[in-house]
Every structure is written in structure tokens, then in C-alpha cells.
Amino acid sequence: MATRAQPVLSCWMVALLAADGREYVYRVYAPDDARPGDLFWSAFHCHEDSLLPRTLDCFDTAEIWQLLD
């Protein structure tokens, strides 16, 4: 039986500024060639599903970096 290869995912960190002045950092698993906008929205929607204070939905305020082995 043939199986489809699973994509190799990297660990990305996305820091979002919140209305309360804090910075919330989320771990996002995505391919090496993931687009920054996709990483941002993944973290943003994760935060919005929580009870934490609202984050700024401005992409320019986010910090995104990849964790390397």
C-alpha cells in the first residue's frame, strides 16, 4: 500500500502584541517555506480562541522567527 509522504514541519515562533501591552508568543508548526502571513494568522486565530486580552491584528506589529535545530 502506497503512503503519501508527510511534509516536514519546522517550528516557528510568532509574537503578538496585545491591547493590554503584553506580548504573547505562539509556537506554530509549518513548512520551511511557510509565508509570514500564514504564520501570523495561525497564531492570531489561536489567540482569539482563548480568553486572553485582544491582540493587535496588524501584521507589522508581529515578530516571527524560526527555531533551528
HELIX and SHEET records of a PDB file:
HELIX    1   1 PRO A   36  GLU A   48  1                                  13    
HELIX    2   2 PHE A   59  THR A   61  5                                   3    
SHEET    1   A 3 GLU A  23  ALA A  30  0                                        
SHEET    2   A 3 SER A  10  LEU A  17 -1                                        
SHEET    3   A 3 GLU A  63  LEU A  67 -1                                        
END                                                                             
